[in-house]
Structure formats: C-alpha cells, structure tokens
Amino acid sequence: MFSEEIDKLSWQETTDCIYSKSEADVRRALSKEHCTVDDFMALISPAAVPYIETMARLSRRYTEERFGRTMSLFIPLYLTNSCANSCVYCGFHISNPMPRTILTPEEMENEYRAIKRLGPFENLLLVTGENPAKAGVPYLAQALDMAKRYFANLKIEVMPLKSEEYAELTRHGLNGVICFQETYNRERYNVYHPRGMKSRFDWRVNAPDRMGQAGVHSIGMGVLIGLEEWRTDVTMMAHHLRYLQRHYWRTKYSVNFPRMRPAENGGFQPNVVMTDKELAQLTFAMRIFDHDVDISYSTRETPFIRDHMATLGVTTMSAGSKTEPGGYYTYPQALEQFAVSDERTAWEVVRRLKEIGIEPVWKDWDGSFDQGFQHLSNV
C-alpha cells in the first residue's frame, strides 16, 4: 500500500531538495525522453522559471503526440451535499448550517435529461459528500444504473470505498474513480480534516490501491492547491502516480490540481496562492514527466487560463458545470461546493476550442471496450 511508501519520504527533505535544484538540473531534465521524480522536482522548482517557454513547447509536443489536438469534455453532477466530515475549507462540512439535499431517483432522472439537453455529453462525473449512511454504495449503484442509460462513460468522486465495493460498482457501469488526497502532508493533514472518515489519512491515501485491486479502468488523483507547499504536495503525487503505474499498469490515470481562491466572506483562506504562471509551469512539468497521463482542468479556472492551456498540455475539461446538488434542473439555487470561474455554456466552450484548433471529444470511452480487452486477455 502507498501509505507504507509515503512514510519513507520526508516532507521537509523533499521541500529542501526542490528548492536546491539548479538550472543545470532543469536542463538535464529537459534533455531526457523519460523523466524521474527527481527530474520532475527540477521542472517545478524556481530554477525552472527561465525555461517555461521551452517547457511549454515540449509539453505541447508530447500532448499532440499522445492525444492529438483534442479535448475530452465531461460534466459533473452533484447528487448530494450531505456530508459527515468537517473539512475546514469545504462548504459542505457538517457544521455548516445549510439545507442538505440528497437527490431522489426521480430527481436524478431529471438531472440526467437536463444535462443531455445542454450538449451531447457522454462523460459524466457523479459527485457526493461523504455520508455513507444516506448516500452509500446502494445509492451509488442505483445512480449508476440509471445514468448508464444516458451516458457511455461514468465516473464517481465520492468517499473512499473498500476494494470489493469498487468492484461491485464496476458491475453497475462504473468506469472511473476520482479521489483527491487534498494534501500528502501527513503531519498537517488533520488540521484540515479534524473529524469524520476523511480524517483517516491512511484510508484515503490507500484508496487508489483499492481501486487498482478492483480493476477500475480509470483512476483520478489530485491535490488541493492552497493547503500546503504546492511543490512538495505535487511531488508526493508524482511519487504516488509512479507507484500506481508499477502496481496497476493496466489502469489509466489522470491528475488535477485545483486551486483554492481567497475567500471574500471571512471563510477559510488558503495558506498558499498559486499564480497562473506557476499553474502553467506545473502543467508543463507534469506533461514532460508523464506523456500519457490525462491532465484535467475544472471550471474553477478562468476561461483565459483554460483556453491558453488547452493547446499546451491539458487533455480533459469540464464544461457547463454546476457545483450544487441538482443544479441543472432540481435545485438550481442550492449552495455550491466551490465557486465556478468559467461560467460559459458547454457550446461556448466548444466554440472557443474549435477556434483555437482543438477538437472537442464528447465520448472517448465505451463499456464495450472493456469487453474487448477482456476477450484479448483470454486469447
């Protein structure tokens, strides 16, 4: 399990190593066809700032070689804002006095139909708060069973589950799981997650292991930029990615680095603010480090940064997103989990992508592919 591996990595020593990187280290990393985690540290270090344009060109080249000039589009649906956790940065935390919503089957159906009216989406991400008593595996299985009548590719972003529970959900049409670690800093983790299931660091950091053991086709990883030193956090994620690729090599991986924004209403303030230039540097570094990993940007980011990065490394984007439960039809005025920065409609995003030479892809996976792979593995 990765919890055993991360305990071999010192947070402070990793931080010191990143900030000790020289321009010679950066040039060495840029000259390699295949980079190590140590090379990745050089590429995200302050020493790499003068090489960002070179990194951008290299990132574009690797992206076009592996993905062409395409962008996979998906849309999230929040099924519930009911949550038993106390994450200090999240609008859904249990202490927040707000109406709690759990969509009924009828409401789910209305949401699915409303999404299909927004555009020909085939990639759907189902999102919940962490409340297994009210929105556990049976609830998710029902949501997937209903959704697969409308969508070809189904992913979930929910509480970490047992391996056998992930396996069960794959039988209901599940193709992928996204589970952000938020921060890999074990010593500081419980400052942000003081109570609830999410306070168990090992349980969460080992969730991708359980997904791999269950044969989940796609695993999404991420850190929440704003909690801890971002360069160290993403380095730990790079270690995690390489570990998973060694152990579950048939699985497809994606990464995301959502940025927290300073709160305007006295809420949680991020400890670290990442600039647009730093986000670009990280995106280029990740693409150079791993040519095949999906890099995803959500509507947390502005149209400006999403449009510019669409040609330089990003391969997956959400579009037309609502981050409140039932936001497409049932409860359009419910409390959002986070504020959306890109409020364009799906078709406006598509139009802009085509203007900059990127072909939007509404569907890039189908359950029949799984059957084909299973047939080939038996030949």
PASE-80870 format. One line per 4 residues: number of its first residue (from 1); for each residue x, y, z of C-alpha. Coordinates in pm, 1 decimal. Layout:
NUM) X:Y:Z ~ ...
END
This chain:
1) 0.0:0.0:0.0 ~ 118.3:350.7:-73.6 ~ 87.9:454.2:291.6 ~ 398.1:245.5:353.7
5) 582.5:413.7:67.6 ~ 498.5:769.9:164.7 ~ 633.7:712.1:515.5 ~ 975.8:662.8:354.3
9) 957.2:1015.7:208.3 ~ 1044.1:1314.2:424.6 ~ 828.8:1619.7:359.0 ~ 1099.9:1863.8:468.2
13) 1381.0:1688.5:283.0 ~ 1169.6:1682.2:-32.9 ~ 1098.4:2053.6:1.3 ~ 1466.6:2129.4:53.7
17) 1557.7:1917.7:-247.6 ~ 1314.6:2104.0:-475.5 ~ 1445.7:2443.6:-372.8 ~ 1807.0:2332.3:-413.6
21) 1760.9:2249.0:-782.3 ~ 1981.7:2441.3:-1023.3 ~ 1940.9:2546.6:-1385.0 ~ 2176.3:2261.5:-1476.2
25) 1927.2:2020.0:-1315.8 ~ 1647.5:2175.3:-1520.2 ~ 1841.2:2148.6:-1846.3 ~ 1923.6:1786.7:-1767.4
29) 1555.9:1707.2:-1711.5 ~ 1455.4:1879.3:-2033.7 ~ 1706.9:1673.3:-2230.7 ~ 1554.8:1342.2:-2120.7
33) 1289.7:1144.4:-2305.0 ~ 1172.7:983.8:-1978.4 ~ 1191.8:1180.0:-1653.0 ~ 1224.9:1058.2:-1295.5
37) 1054.1:1215.4:-995.9 ~ 1383.4:1391.7:-926.6 ~ 1365.5:1546.8:-1275.2 ~ 1005.5:1648.5:-1205.5
41) 1123.0:1830.8:-892.1 ~ 1368.0:2027.5:-1104.3 ~ 1094.8:2122.7:-1352.1 ~ 861.7:2259.9:-1082.5
45) 1141.1:2435.0:-893.7 ~ 1206.5:2810.4:-902.2 ~ 1517.4:2731.3:-1108.3 ~ 1291.4:2626.8:-1398.7
49) 1114.2:2963.1:-1429.5 ~ 1350.1:3092.3:-1703.6 ~ 1272.0:2776.8:-1905.5 ~ 892.9:2797.2:-1904.5
53) 869.1:2873.5:-2277.5 ~ 1090.0:2574.7:-2354.8 ~ 876.1:2361.2:-2125.7 ~ 558.9:2484.9:-2297.4
57) 687.4:2381.6:-2640.5 ~ 789.8:2039.7:-2511.4 ~ 459.4:1992.9:-2331.2 ~ 266.5:2080.1:-2647.4
61) 472.0:1832.3:-2848.8 ~ 418.6:1542.8:-2609.2 ~ 48.2:1623.0:-2575.6 ~ -9.6:1625.7:-2950.8
65) 192.4:1306.6:-2996.6 ~ -19.5:1117.9:-2741.6 ~ -360.0:1286.5:-2763.4 ~ -364.5:1477.4:-3090.8
69) -532.2:1818.5:-3089.0 ~ -832.6:1703.5:-2890.9 ~ -1004.9:1785.1:-2562.4 ~ -1220.6:1535.8:-2374.7
73) -1524.4:1705.7:-2223.3 ~ -1710.0:1592.3:-1913.2 ~ -1973.2:1733.0:-1681.8 ~ -2013.6:1678.7:-1305.3
77) -2344.4:1611.8:-1132.3 ~ -2359.1:1666.3:-756.8 ~ -2602.7:1411.5:-614.9 ~ -2586.8:1531.3:-255.4
81) -2429.3:1791.4:-28.5 ~ -2490.4:1577.0:279.5 ~ -2155.9:1512.9:446.0 ~ -2031.4:1372.3:776.6
85) -1686.0:1532.5:750.1 ~ -1551.6:1857.1:894.1 ~ -1309.3:1969.7:624.1 ~ -1233.7:2326.8:723.7
89) -1212.6:2455.4:365.3 ~ -1531.2:2297.7:224.9 ~ -1878.2:2449.4:203.0 ~ -2032.7:2105.3:259.7
93) -1871.1:2048.9:603.1 ~ -2102.0:1908.4:867.8 ~ -2100.1:2219.1:1089.0 ~ -2221.8:2447.7:812.3
97) -2591.2:2528.3:886.3 ~ -2733.3:2474.9:540.0 ~ -3015.0:2273.8:383.1 ~ -2892.1:1925.1:294.8
101) -3003.0:1769.2:-31.3 ~ -2996.0:1407.1:-145.2 ~ -3141.6:1361.4:-491.6 ~ -3416.8:1106.8:-525.6
105) -3423.3:863.7:-821.2 ~ -3682.2:1082.0:-993.2 ~ -3464.2:1389.4:-941.5 ~ -3158.7:1203.5:-1074.8
109) -3351.9:1119.0:-1388.7 ~ -3448.8:1482.8:-1434.7 ~ -3085.2:1589.2:-1394.4 ~ -2961.5:1333.6:-1648.8
113) -3216.2:1453.2:-1901.9 ~ -3134.4:1818.4:-1834.2 ~ -2762.1:1752.7:-1889.6 ~ -2830.9:1583.2:-2223.6
117) -3019.4:1896.9:-2329.6 ~ -2708.1:2104.4:-2257.2 ~ -2498.0:1909.4:-2507.3 ~ -2418.0:1556.5:-2625.8
121) -2220.0:1474.0:-2310.7 ~ -2118.5:1109.3:-2271.4 ~ -1866.6:1155.0:-1988.1 ~ -2047.8:1206.2:-1657.0
125) -1889.3:1251.1:-1313.1 ~ -2118.7:1176.2:-1017.7 ~ -2017.0:1364.4:-701.8 ~ -2137.0:1330.5:-343.4
129) -2045.4:1449.4:1.2 ~ -1918.9:1175.9:230.9 ~ -2226.0:1035.4:403.9 ~ -2224.4:655.7:361.8
133) -2533.4:611.3:580.8 ~ -2752.8:810.5:343.0 ~ -2561.9:803.3:13.9 ~ -2357.3:485.1:28.3
137) -2286.5:206.6:-218.6 ~ -2651.1:102.4:-278.3 ~ -2739.3:465.6:-354.4 ~ -2443.7:499.4:-591.9
141) -2528.2:170.2:-763.0 ~ -2878.6:295.1:-831.7 ~ -2746.8:627.2:-961.8 ~ -2507.8:444.0:-1197.9
145) -2777.6:204.6:-1317.5 ~ -2994.8:498.6:-1414.7 ~ -2711.1:706.0:-1560.1 ~ -2579.7:436.7:-1794.3
149) -2900.0:466.0:-1995.3 ~ -2790.6:819.6:-2084.1 ~ -2408.5:824.2:-2071.6 ~ -2130.7:598.4:-2204.8
153) -1859.7:679.5:-1950.1 ~ -1939.5:704.5:-1579.4 ~ -1704.1:818.2:-1304.9 ~ -1758.3:892.3:-938.4
157) -1599.2:1131.1:-689.6 ~ -1723.4:1007.1:-353.5 ~ -1593.5:883.1:-16.7 ~ -1315.4:620.6:-36.3
161) -1459.8:271.0:-57.2 ~ -1347.8:-84.9:2.9 ~ -1196.8:-276.5:-287.3 ~ -1498.9:-506.8:-309.4
165) -1729.6:-203.2:-315.7 ~ -1542.1:-53.0:-610.4 ~ -1565.3:-391.9:-782.8 ~ -1939.9:-402.6:-718.3
169) -1989.9:-57.4:-869.3 ~ -1799.3:-155.1:-1183.6 ~ -2074.3:-411.3:-1236.4 ~ -2320.8:-122.8:-1236.0
173) -2138.5:63.4:-1512.6 ~ -1859.5:242.5:-1326.2 ~ -1556.9:322.5:-1545.0 ~ -1351.6:552.1:-1324.9
177) -1299.6:699.6:-978.5 ~ -1156.1:1035.6:-876.1 ~ -1023.2:1071.9:-522.6 ~ -813.0:1372.9:-429.3
181) -574.0:1330.8:-142.3 ~ -606.1:1707.8:-85.2 ~ -261.8:1711.3:81.9 ~ 3.8:1443.9:127.0
185) 143.9:1618.0:435.1 ~ 66.1:1355.9:699.9 ~ 159.5:1580.7:992.1 ~ -71.2:1860.3:876.1
189) -348.5:1651.6:723.0 ~ -571.4:1650.3:1031.7 ~ -550.7:2027.4:1065.7 ~ -776.0:2039.5:760.0
193) -968.4:1717.1:826.8 ~ -1020.3:1707.6:1204.7 ~ -1321.8:1472.7:1219.9 ~ -1512.4:1219.8:1014.0
197) -1395.7:940.6:784.9 ~ -1179.9:1181.6:587.2 ~ -960.8:1235.4:892.2 ~ -809.5:887.5:836.9
201) -501.6:965.4:628.5 ~ -404.9:604.2:552.1 ~ -757.6:506.1:449.0 ~ -768.4:789.6:199.0
205) -416.1:765.3:59.6 ~ -462.2:391.1:0.5 ~ -791.9:435.8:-185.2 ~ -623.6:421.3:-529.9
209) -464.8:89.0:-428.9 ~ -811.1:-47.3:-359.6 ~ -935.3:88.3:-692.9 ~ -649.2:-83.3:-873.5
213) -715.2:-409.7:-693.8 ~ -1080.3:-385.5:-804.0 ~ -982.5:-336.4:-1167.2 ~ -1121.0:17.4:-1200.6
217) -1040.8:135.5:-1552.7 ~ -951.1:497.6:-1471.9 ~ -811.7:648.8:-1151.1 ~ -804.1:1024.0:-1094.1
221) -563.9:1183.1:-846.1 ~ -523.4:1534.6:-717.6 ~ -402.1:1775.7:-454.2 ~ -584.3:2087.5:-342.9
225) -352.4:2378.3:-410.1 ~ -370.8:2619.4:-118.1 ~ -330.6:2393.1:182.6 ~ 41.9:2323.1:192.6
229) 358.9:2397.3:-7.2 ~ 232.8:2308.2:-353.5 ~ 565.6:2195.6:-498.7 ~ 609.7:1936.6:-225.3
233) 249.8:1818.1:-248.7 ~ 262.8:1759.0:-623.7 ~ 597.4:1582.6:-587.3 ~ 434.8:1339.4:-345.8
237) 157.9:1293.0:-601.7 ~ 420.4:1220.0:-867.6 ~ 567.1:950.4:-640.4 ~ 214.3:813.8:-593.4
241) 149.6:809.3:-968.3 ~ 467.3:614.6:-1040.8 ~ 387.0:368.5:-762.0 ~ 38.5:304.6:-900.7
245) 166.8:265.3:-1255.6 ~ 409.3:-3.1:-1139.6 ~ 144.4:-197.5:-948.9 ~ -166.9:-145.0:-1163.9
249) -23.2:-98.7:-1509.2 ~ -346.9:-168.4:-1698.0 ~ -516.8:132.2:-1538.5 ~ -546.7:477.3:-1696.1
253) -453.8:774.6:-1474.9 ~ -547.0:1139.9:-1456.3 ~ -424.7:1425.8:-1239.4 ~ -581.3:1750.5:-1129.7
257) -450.8:2042.1:-925.3 ~ -748.8:2264.8:-836.1 ~ -656.6:2598.8:-687.9 ~ -829.1:2748.1:-386.5
261) -925.9:3112.9:-413.1 ~ -902.2:3359.5:-123.5 ~ -1244.4:3378.5:44.4 ~ -1427.0:3711.2:28.5
265) -1665.1:3636.4:317.3 ~ -1428.4:3558.3:601.2 ~ -1414.9:3188.0:523.3 ~ -1109.8:2964.9:504.4
269) -813.3:3142.2:349.5 ~ -558.7:2937.7:153.0 ~ -212.9:2915.2:303.0 ~ -57.7:2916.1:-43.6
273) -173.6:3108.4:-350.3 ~ -54.0:2967.0:-681.5 ~ -20.6:3215.7:-967.1 ~ -130.8:3145.1:-1323.3
277) 234.1:3123.9:-1425.2 ~ 302.8:2863.8:-1156.0 ~ -0.4:2661.7:-1264.4 ~ 129.6:2666.0:-1620.1
281) 475.4:2558.2:-1501.2 ~ 325.7:2268.7:-1307.0 ~ 111.7:2160.5:-1602.8 ~ 410.5:2160.4:-1838.8
285) 623.6:1976.2:-1583.5 ~ 358.2:1706.7:-1536.2 ~ 325.0:1652.1:-1911.4 ~ 701.8:1627.6:-1955.6
289) 718.7:1391.2:-1657.9 ~ 438.7:1167.8:-1787.5 ~ 343.8:1185.1:-2154.5 ~ 34.1:967.1:-2117.4
293) -140.5:1092.7:-1804.4 ~ -464.2:1288.4:-1850.8 ~ -432.2:1641.9:-1714.7 ~ -768.4:1785.8:-1617.8
297) -882.6:2143.5:-1554.7 ~ -1218.1:2215.9:-1396.4 ~ -1434.2:2526.5:-1416.9 ~ -1259.3:2652.0:-1103.4
301) -1017.2:2804.6:-1353.9 ~ -1096.4:3111.7:-1562.2 ~ -1174.6:3098.1:-1934.6 ~ -844.7:3275.3:-2000.4
305) -622.4:3012.2:-1839.0 ~ -833.4:2718.5:-1964.7 ~ -823.0:2843.1:-2324.7 ~ -448.6:2903.6:-2316.9
309) -363.1:2570.6:-2155.7 ~ -592.6:2375.0:-2389.5 ~ -318.5:2371.0:-2652.7 ~ -27.1:2318.4:-2415.8
313) -90.5:2013.6:-2200.5 ~ -447.0:1988.7:-2070.5 ~ -643.5:1697.3:-2217.8 ~ -968.7:1691.0:-2016.1
317) -1203.9:1972.4:-1915.7 ~ -1540.3:2007.7:-1750.8 ~ -1786.7:2238.4:-1922.8 ~ -2114.6:2397.4:-1822.5
321) -2061.5:2277.8:-1465.8 ~ -2294.0:2329.0:-1171.7 ~ -2139.2:2251.5:-832.9 ~ -2457.9:2246.0:-628.9
325) -2670.6:1931.5:-587.5 ~ -2930.2:1903.9:-862.3 ~ -2803.2:2226.3:-1014.6 ~ -2910.6:2155.1:-1372.3
329) -3282.5:2113.9:-1302.6 ~ -3396.6:2033.2:-948.6 ~ -3227.7:2281.6:-714.4 ~ -3055.5:2548.2:-926.2
333) -3012.2:2782.2:-627.4 ~ -2856.9:2539.4:-376.0 ~ -2524.1:2611.8:-207.4 ~ -2224.5:2537.3:-429.2
337) -1925.6:2338.1:-305.0 ~ -1693.6:2589.5:-474.8 ~ -1740.3:2892.6:-697.4 ~ -1724.7:2838.3:-1071.3
341) -1489.3:3074.6:-1255.8 ~ -1568.6:2961.4:-1611.0 ~ -1942.9:3019.2:-1645.0 ~ -1958.3:2963.8:-2021.4
345) -2209.1:2716.7:-2156.7 ~ -2082.6:2387.4:-2296.5 ~ -2139.6:2512.5:-2650.6 ~ -1947.1:2833.2:-2581.0
349) -1654.1:2624.2:-2457.8 ~ -1678.6:2403.6:-2768.1 ~ -1685.9:2704.9:-2998.1 ~ -1374.5:2851.0:-2837.5
353) -1185.8:2520.2:-2850.5 ~ -1256.1:2491.3:-3222.3 ~ -1140.0:2849.3:-3276.7 ~ -800.1:2763.5:-3129.1
357) -770.2:2442.8:-3330.3 ~ -878.1:2189.0:-3068.8 ~ -1140.7:1924.3:-3148.1 ~ -1382.0:1866.5:-2857.8
361) -1448.8:1499.6:-2779.4 ~ -1780.4:1423.4:-2612.3 ~ -1720.3:1049.4:-2589.6 ~ -1383.0:877.0:-2557.9
365) -1471.8:555.8:-2378.8 ~ -1737.2:288.9:-2402.5 ~ -1817.2:-10.2:-2184.9 ~ -1780.5:-236.0:-2488.4
369) -1408.2:-158.5:-2484.3 ~ -1385.4:-339.1:-2151.0 ~ -1536.8:-648.0:-2308.1 ~ -1286.9:-628.1:-2592.8
373) -993.4:-605.1:-2355.1 ~ -1125.5:-897.9:-2153.8 ~ -1154.6:-1101.3:-2474.6 ~ -799.6:-1015.8:-2576.0
377) -665.0:-1106.2:-2232.3 ~ -820.2:-1450.0:-2269.5 ~ -673.3:-1514.6:-2614.6
END
